Amino acid sequence: MENISVENKMSVKSMMKFLRKVELFKSFSEESIKTLSENCKQIWLEDQDILCKEGDPGDKMWIVVSGRVMIFKLKKTIAFVDDYSFIGEMSLIDNFPRSASIRGIGEVHLLEIDEAMFKKYIIPEPRAMIPFIQGITKRMRATLDTVVGENQRLNCLVHDMRNYLVPISISEVHMSLLLKSLGGEPGQQKRKGFDGLSTALRKMLAVRDNLITLIDQTLAMVVKSKADYVRDPGNLSKMVNETVEETLYHKKLQDKELTAHISESCDKESLCNILDLKRVLQNLIVNAGYASEKGGKIDVYLEETSDGSKISVVDHGSGIPDDVKPLLLKEKYTSKPDGNGFGLLSCREIVEDYHNGHFGFDSEVGKGSTFYFSVPD
């Protein structure tokens, strides 16, 4: 982002002529238009230049003189804005940080109005509020249409996922017949391969059932504005053992030493959503795999607390830098090249919002990290 060179700057007269065509300023007096034209900062964006980022202070807004900008959040495009349109006004109204980022598409020429000018010239002008509100509601409607369309596509996708699970049932039949054959008649010795096939079938069916449960929960969220959150008695000891055993097959854990340490007092049932807590633990173990070097040791602990249970995942990797720690549980931060940054936020929501538990971490650079969560009985 650069200031415009002197030879490319609009003159005050040209800027006044431009502002009169912008819906927001049509009710302004000549004197106000002239003052704005004399004090507006002119800036250029080159292609892909970032004008502002989500979370930045919202102390200015812009008018697009020429070119096009894209408003986006994370990797999601929200809107494209062209000539004679205004952007960045929401933060000036609600005094919150930027809710989205803005980047240039091609070369863009903008006029910048700072907070002082906004309060002095725009807020006192009642008729300016109409195009202001119209611009905001137009974007809100477009966003709502996008959300509805994406929900419909998600609904179709989830239904299709259910259909793709049908072949697993076919495999179940064939594997069950083969298992029966390997087991022999009653009293006969089981043939080689029986135990391995039995374990594989059991795990395959567990994965299928978990996927169906996740699909049903997703469909419930799509169809209804609020779905009931189901918690049933579940054995955390069994969940930890199964999760550790299954996660070993992840690409980032096949060359690591992963060990579960379970307190005997934890072999009991807790009121929880076992599948969601399993997702939390899987996420933490996989993150530990990314943080650990080849041959690194990762320990998973299940311990009893005064009012429930605590699960911890300890790695001995490089640790988390001090400047990153404040972002981990507040922002959509990820250090993984293929990550989306939602893992820890989702984990925290499952533990704290749905289980009334606590989610946290401790880390020291050069020594590793411990991520943990506790849930009441």
Secondary structure by P-SEA (a helix, b strand, c coil): cccccccccccaaaaaaaaaaccccccccaaaaaaaaacccccccccccccccccccccbbbbbcbbbbbbbcccccccccccccccccccccccccccbbbbbccbbbbbbbcaaaaaccccccaaaaaaaaaaaaaaaaaaaaaaaaaaaaaaaaaaaaaaaaaaaaaaaaaaaaaaaaaacccccccccaaaaaaaaaaaaaaaaaaaaaaaaaaaaaaaccccbbbbccccaaaaaaaaaaaaccccccccbbbbbbbbcccccccccaaaaaaaaaaaaaaaaaaaccccbbbbbbbbbcccbbbbbbbbccccccccccccccccccccccccccaaaaaaaaaccccccccccccccccccccccccccc
